[in-house]
């Protein structure tokens, strides 16, 4: 059985590709979470009225890759200090968010946030604004088929990922 992780980093296409390329990740899909609208469409999510974020559902084998390693990738693949936008993608659907599935994931998410924020502070980059919350009552709504593994189907497709350019500190690696 695979473990689950949910990460929102702005546009979900590039994030999905980064995760599916990690050894130990067994499956990925893209969808919507964090809002109130049931079974939202991409067009509805893009209005900003659903409350959902675009995100990647990551299934992983925890004996091959740790949740902490996924978090390290999450922090550096986008700009977690940018509120409701990544690059030219602007709106609440492009917010930075982590939805945890266990108390251990919550602890790891908060701890790695604090480690990365300290690293960003050293170089004068602002505070991390990533939402970290339990999945709780939120439901994952899978996105339309044409969004799944989009950059595999469209290798030269849009891959908006802003980044701080700051690596996760090696001393924090397991």
C-alpha positions in Angstrom: 0.0 0.0 0.0 1.2 3.5 -0.9 1.4 6.5 1.3 -0.3 9.7 0.1 0.8 13.3 0.0 -0.9 16.4 -1.3 1.1 19.4 -2.5 -0.1 22.7 -4.1 2.7 24.7 -5.8 0.9 26.8 -8.3 0.3 25.3 -11.8 0.1 21.6 -11.3 1.7 20.4 -14.5 5.3 21.1 -13.7 4.9 20.0 -10.1 3.5 16.6 -11.2 6.5 16.0 -13.5 8.9 16.8 -10.7 7.2 14.4 -8.4 6.7 11.5 -10.9 10.5 11.6 -11.6 11.4 10.9 -8.0 12.4 7.3 -7.2 9.9 5.9 -4.8 7.0 7.8 -6.1 4.6 5.2 -7.4 1.8 7.3 -8.9 0.8 10.9 -9.4 -2.3 12.7 -10.4 -3.4 16.4 -10.5 -6.6 17.8 -9.1 -8.2 20.3 -6.8 -8.5 20.6 -3.0 -9.0 23.1 -0.3 -12.3 24.6 -1.4 -16.0 24.0 -1.0 -17.2 23.3 -4.5 -18.0 19.6 -5.2 -16.5 18.1 -8.4 -15.1 21.4 -9.7 -14.0 21.9 -13.3 -10.8 23.5 -14.3 -12.7 26.5 -15.6 -14.5 26.9 -12.3 -11.3 26.6 -10.3 -9.7 29.3 -12.5 -12.4 31.8 -11.5 -11.1 31.7 -7.9 -14.6 31.2 -6.6 -14.3 27.5 -5.6 -11.7 28.0 -3.0 -9.7 25.1 -4.4 -6.0 25.0 -5.1 -4.4 23.2 -8.1 -2.4 20.4 -6.5 -0.6 17.1 -7.0 -1.6 13.9 -5.3 1.5 11.9 -4.7 1.5 8.2 -4.0 4.8 6.9 -2.7 6.5 3.9 -1.2 7.8 5.2 2.2 10.4 2.4 2.2 11.9 3.9 -0.9 11.4 7.7 -0.4 10.5 9.6 2.8 7.8 12.2 3.2 10.6 14.5 4.3 12.3 14.0 1.0 9.1 14.9 -0.8 8.8 18.0 1.3 12.4 19.1 0.5 11.5 18.9 -3.2 8.2 20.7 -2.6 9.9 23.7 -0.9 12.4 24.3 -3.7 10.2 23.6 -6.7 8.2 26.8 -6.2 8.3 30.1 -4.3 6.6 29.4 -1.0 6.9 33.1 -0.1 4.6 34.3 -2.9 1.0 34.7 -1.8 -1.6 33.4 -4.2 0.7 33.4 -7.2 3.6 31.7 -8.9 5.3 33.7 -11.7 2.6 34.9 -14.0 -0.1 32.6 -12.5 -2.1 34.7 -10.2 -5.1 33.7 -8.0 -5.9 31.7 -4.9 -5.9 28.5 -7.0 -2.1 29.0 -7.4 -1.4 29.3 -3.7 1.2 27.2 -1.9 -0.3 24.6 0.3 0.3 21.2 2.0 -2.5 19.0 3.0 -1.3 16.4 5.5 -2.7 12.9 6.0 -1.1 12.0 9.3 0.1 13.7 12.5 3.6 12.7 11.5 3.2 14.5 8.1 2.0 17.6 9.9 5.1 17.6 12.1 7.5 17.1 9.2 5.7 19.8 7.1 6.0 22.4 9.9 9.6 21.4 10.7 10.8 21.5 7.1 9.0 24.8 6.6 10.9 26.3 9.6 14.2 24.9 8.3 13.7 26.3 4.8 12.4 29.6 6.1 15.6 30.0 8.2 17.6 29.4 5.1 15.6 32.0 3.1 15.9 34.5 5.9 19.7 34.3 5.7 19.6 35.7 2.2 16.9 38.3 2.8 13.9 36.5 1.3 10.5 37.0 2.9 8.5 34.7 5.1 6.9 31.5 3.8 3.2 31.8 3.3 2.4 28.2 2.6 -0.8 26.9 4.1 -0.2 23.7 6.1 -3.4 21.9 7.2 -4.8 18.5 7.7 -6.8 16.9 4.8 -9.6 16.6 7.3 -12.9 17.1 5.6 -11.4 18.3 2.3 -11.9 16.0 -0.6 -9.5 15.5 -3.5 -11.2 16.1 -6.8 -9.2 14.7 -9.7 -8.7 17.1 -12.6 -9.9 16.4 -16.2 -8.0 13.7 -18.1 -6.2 16.2 -20.4 -4.4 17.6 -17.3 -3.1 14.2 -16.1 0.7 13.9 -16.9 0.2 16.9 -19.2 3.9 17.5 -19.7 4.4 13.8 -20.7 1.8 14.3 -23.4 3.1 17.8 -24.3 6.8 17.8 -23.6 7.2 21.5 -24.6 4.1 22.5 -22.6 3.8 25.3 -20.1 5.8 24.6 -16.9 5.5 27.7 -14.7 7.5 27.2 -11.7 9.0 30.2 -9.9 11.6 29.3 -7.4 13.6 31.2 -4.8 16.7 29.6 -6.2 17.7 28.5 -2.7 18.4 24.8 -2.1 17.1 23.0 0.9 20.0 22.8 3.4 22.0 19.6 3.1 22.5 19.4 6.9 18.7 18.9 7.2 18.7 15.8 5.0 17.9 12.5 6.7 
